[in-house]
Every structure is written in C-alpha cells, then in structure tokens.
Amino acid sequence: MNLGAARLVIVIALVVTGIAVLSNAFGAGTSALTPLDGGGSPTPSGSSTTPPPPSHSPKPLPSPGTTGVRVSVFNGIDAPGCAGKVSTLLVGDGYIAADPPADVTSGKPFGKSAVYYRPDPQHQDQSDATYLSAHYFNGARVAKLPATFPGTVSPTAQAVVLIGNDYRTSC
C-alpha cells in the first residue's frame, strides 16, 4: 500500500472512532445540547426537534495504478510538442499511450490543466486520474470525461490529460 493510501485509511479510522466516541458520550438522560433550532436558542437533546439526516462519507478510492494505465494526452496550449513530451514522460514511467499525443480541436488555449477519467464501478480510473494530477500536474482539476471533450479519445483510455497554460513552463 502506498503512503498516501495508508494515510487515508488512518484518517478515516480516526474519523469513525471520533464519531463513535462522541455519539456514545451523551447517553439518555443527560443535558447535552443540540445545534441551534433556528429560533436562536439551544434546545435540550430530549426535545422533539427533528434530527438532521445522516451523512454518508464517500468510499475511499482504491490504490491508484502507477503502471499499465492507458492515458491520452492532449495539448490545450500553443506550445508545439508539449503533448508529445508529456506522453513520453508518462510512457517512460510505465503508463501506456492510449492515443498518439494530439492538439485539441478548440481554437483558444486552455488556462488550467485537467485530468479526466471515465466512470467505472470500482472508481479505479478516478483513482488513477487523481494520482496523475497530484504527481505530474500540480494537483490539476480531476473530473469525469465530458461528452463534449474537444478531442477524439480512444475508448480504451482510462485517463485523459488536457495540458493548460499552467503547465507551459514544463514543456
């Protein structure tokens, strides 16, 4: 397990433990207070106010694949060869080029880089895209691949990198 995933597991365990401790700390018959009821005054926990709906924490993402992930790289800026350089770097680190590097079909440069993924039931592609963003693109935005993406993406691509002006100095 990589260090980031281990940290995430520890944080989640601490949050769950904290919730359990807090929920058991105030047993029946105590005078603990609940949040304000809109009238400006605290209400005792034994009052008849409606409790808030339970919140659901998102499931943690699986460990990212750092080799063998199929990636498409698109140049969204006017820096010739930038997508090729990025693709070469990623392939050198064990990724697989799903498409030849290409320019996007939009006429104007993109300001910010982004890493897109295709939704999958296990959220593996999202995990892979998040890793790429954090380790190669300074935390670029990670999002589902939009249907209106300005380039043609191979159906086998698991992650799609769109290079923006914020990455220009690396090209």
Residue, then its C-alpha position, 0 to 999 in steps of 0.5 A: m500500500n502506498l503512503g498516501a493510501a495508508r494515510l487515508v485509511i488512518v484518517i478515516a479510522l480516526v474519523v469513525t472512532g471520533i464519531a463513535v466516541l462522541s455519539n456514545a458520550f451523551g447517553a439518555g438522560t443527560s443535558a447535552l445540547t443540540p445545534l441551534d433550532g433556528g429560533g436562536s436558542p439551544t434546545p435540550s437533546g430530549s426535545s422533539t426537534t427533528p434530527p438532521p439526516p445522516s451523512h454518508s462519507p464517500k468510499p475511499l478510492p482504491s490504490p491508484g495504478t502507477t503502471g499499465v494505465r492507458v492515458s491520452v494526452f492532449n495539448g490545450i496550449d500553443a506550445p508545439g510538442c508539449a503533448g508529445k513530451v508529456s506522453t513520453l514522460l508518462v510512457g517512460d514511467g510505465y503508463i501506456a499511450a492510449d492515443p498518439p499525443a494530439d492538439v485539441t480541436s478548440g481554437k483558444p488555449f486552455g488556462k488550467s490543466a485537467v485530468y479526466y477519467r471515465p466512470d467505472p464501478q470500482h472508481q479505479d480510473q478516478s483513482d488513477a486520474t487523481y494520482l496523475s494530477a497530484h504527481y505530474f500536474n500540480g494537483a490539476r482539476v480531476a473530473k469525469l470525461p465530458a461528452t463534449f471533450p474537444g478531442t477524439v479519445s480512444p475508448t480504451a483510455q482510462a485517463v485523459v490529460l488536457i495540458g493548460n497554460d499552467y503547465r507551459t513552463s514544463c514543456 
